[in-house]
Amino acid sequence: MDESKSELAPLAELEPTPPEVDLPPPPPQVPLHQSAPIKQLTTDDDSRDLSCGGWCEYVLVVVLSSVLLLASLVLILFWALYYREGFAWNENPQRQFNLHPVLMIAGFIFFSGFSMLLYRISRCCRRIYVKLLHTIFHALAIPCIVLGFMAVLDHHNLSDPPITNFYSIHSWMGLVTMGLFAIQFVVGFFSFLLLLCCDNSTAGFRASLVPLHATFGLTTFVLAAATALTGLTQTAFFKFGADYSQWPQEAIIMNALALVLIALIILISYAVRRETLRVKPLSYLSER
């Protein structure tokens, strides 16, 4: 027995000893009642994604669209104040009519156009702030549209002799445009603002509604601009008649406004549908 033990002893000395491993310290225990800080993370860094050409395209589209939206309001105000003797209410039906084109351009074109353009301008804002601004601009358009509609009704009814209501292509297109605008506002306010109170359960529904809402919003804007073009044409022929072909100065202003509206149809449609100009929303994740 002693000899076997002496033979095994050298073998035991040759066995390697396991190396010592330094284990990392355990993570600190965070009490459950303490909430972790919130860190803002973005799903996409749009500023880095845009190339130099993309930035040039973005600036050109946004600046030109903004200038044309302002130009449409300035031109219609200049036309009404300089050529049509300003505004009035029931006491002067002829001047009361001037409120109709000005308020309709302000509501359907100026406020609605900037409302849609905000999704391209506000690249660094949280999504909820952009939605609120989008809603506010559309809400500002509502009193303009209502007062403009009442102004043309009073003008027709108080004229001597009275003018028939809703007989022209312009009036029919206007009714359709106002109906689409009302539906868009109600559905958008309910779906994208009120349903945020139950965000998790309605996220899928709201996401599926976004393309439909964007398509009908752009359709309403294009239809509003087309309705304004028919109204300008109708007014020009009623006012100038055969003299329209003689290039009166007032007609040039009206034609310039028509060109601005056509350019806005092209630019706003391009800005809304252009994929590279879209802004990804900011997402907020918690560090836990």
RAZIWO-V493419 format. One record per run of one state. SS is the DSSP state (h for helix, s for strand, l for the rest). FROM is the first residue (numbers start at 0). LEN is the number of residues. If there is no record, write none. Layout:
# RAZIWO-V493419
SS:FROM:LEN
SS:FROM:LEN
This chain:
# RAZIWO-V493419
l:0:1
h:1:13
l:14:23
s:37:5
l:42:3
h:45:4
l:49:2
h:51:32
l:83:9
h:92:29
l:121:5
h:126:32
l:158:10
h:168:24
l:192:1
h:193:53
l:246:2
h:248:25
l:273:1
h:274:3
l:277:4
s:281:5
l:286:2
